[in-house]
Amino acid sequence: MLLAGTLAGAVILVALARLSYHVRWPASWTGVLCAMLLGLLAFGALGTLIGVALRTARAAQGLGVLLWFVLMMVSGSGPPPEVLGGVLRAVGDAGPLKHLVVAIQDPWLGRGVNWTQMLILGVVVAVPGALAVPALRQRT
């Protein structure tokens, strides 16, 4: 369901951007879709880890929203990283959203698939997922 919602939102966003701002279509649809799927898995794994680490759903939602907005503002998906100070730029570079932004931008702009960013996102899928699975098993 999450995948369908993400794809539907992306299609609407790209179609409106194409109509309104004459945005180019991606140079590599496959690269963009693979990066989106890996990003979806990465943030799903992070959300699962936050969910098992905190006691209540309300606390997990609060922390998740806080992290999302902070990462969005410093990762390049909000203001350009060039306008940020050194510390904020370093925080953005360390966060997973920056890697997702670059992993989607590169195949979109014709730079090919950025395997380094894809590998980093793969680690973001594996590590929180590996940490969350034992905690999920204990809860059931």
C-alpha positions in Angstrom: 0.0 0.0 0.0 2.9 2.4 0.9 4.5 1.6 -2.5 1.3 2.3 -4.4 0.8 5.6 -2.5 4.4 6.7 -3.1 4.2 5.9 -6.8 0.9 7.6 -7.2 2.2 10.7 -5.5 5.4 10.7 -7.5 3.4 10.3 -10.8 1.1 13.2 -9.9 4.0 15.4 -8.8 6.1 14.7 -12.0 3.0 15.2 -14.3 2.2 18.6 -12.7 5.8 19.7 -12.8 6.0 18.7 -16.4 2.9 20.7 -17.3 3.6 23.7 -15.1 7.4 24.1 -15.3 8.3 22.0 -18.4 10.5 19.7 -16.3 12.4 17.1 -18.4 11.5 13.4 -18.0 14.1 11.3 -16.3 17.0 10.1 -18.5 16.8 6.7 -16.8 13.4 5.7 -15.5 14.9 2.4 -14.2 17.5 4.2 -12.1 15.0 6.6 -10.7 12.5 3.9 -9.8 15.2 1.7 -8.2 16.4 4.6 -6.1 12.8 5.4 -5.1 12.2 1.8 -4.1 15.4 1.6 -2.1 14.6 4.9 -0.4 11.1 3.6 0.4 12.6 0.5 2.0 15.2 2.6 3.9 12.7 5.0 5.4 10.4 2.1 6.2 13.2 0.3 8.0 14.0 3.5 9.9 10.4 4.0 10.8 10.1 0.4 12.0 13.1 0.9 14.2 11.7 4.1 15.7 8.4 2.3 16.2 9.9 -0.6 18.2 12.3 1.7 20.1 9.6 3.9 21.6 6.8 2.9 23.9 3.8 4.5 22.1 2.7 5.2 18.6 2.3 8.8 19.5 5.9 9.1 20.6 7.1 7.3 17.4 5.0 9.6 15.2 6.3 12.7 17.0 10.0 11.7 16.7 9.5 10.6 13.1 7.9 13.9 12.0 10.6 15.8 13.8 13.4 13.9 12.1 11.7 14.1 8.7 11.4 17.9 8.8 14.9 18.4 10.1 16.3 16.1 7.5 14.2 17.6 4.8 15.5 21.1 5.6 19.2 20.1 5.6 19.4 17.4 2.9 18.9 19.3 -0.3 15.2 18.4 -0.7 14.3 21.7 0.8 16.6 24.7 0.6 19.8 24.2 -1.5 22.7 22.9 0.7 24.8 25.8 -0.5 22.8 28.3 1.6 23.3 26.3 4.8 26.0 26.8 7.4 28.8 24.3 7.8 27.2 22.4 10.7 23.8 22.1 9.1 25.4 21.0 5.8 27.3 18.3 7.8 24.1 17.1 9.4 22.5 16.9 6.0 25.3 15.0 4.5 25.2 12.5 7.4 21.4 11.9 7.0 19.9 9.2 4.8 17.6 11.7 2.9 20.6 13.4 1.3 21.7 10.1 -0.2 18.2 9.4 -1.5 18.1 12.9 -3.1 21.4 12.3 -4.9 20.4 8.7 -5.8 17.3 10.0 -7.5 18.8 13.1 -9.1 21.7 11.4 -10.8 19.7 9.0 -13.1 17.1 11.7 -13.6 19.7 14.2 -14.9 21.5 11.6 -17.0 24.5 11.0 -14.8 23.8 7.3 -14.5 23.0 5.3 -11.4 25.1 6.4 -8.4 26.0 3.0 -6.9 27.7 4.6 -3.9 24.5 6.3 -2.9 22.5 3.1 -3.6 25.0 1.1 -1.4 24.6 3.6 1.5 20.8 3.4 1.2 21.1 -0.4 1.2 23.0 -0.1 4.5 20.2 2.1 5.8 17.8 -0.7 4.9 19.8 -3.5 6.4 21.1 -2.0 9.7 17.8 -0.6 11.1 16.0 -3.7 9.7 18.4 -6.0 11.5 18.0 -4.1 14.7 14.2 -3.9 14.5 13.5 -7.6 13.7 14.5 -9.1 17.1 12.5 -6.4 18.9 9.5 -7.1 16.8 9.8 -10.9 17.5 9.9 -10.2 21.3 6.7 -8.2 21.1 4.7 -11.0 19.6 
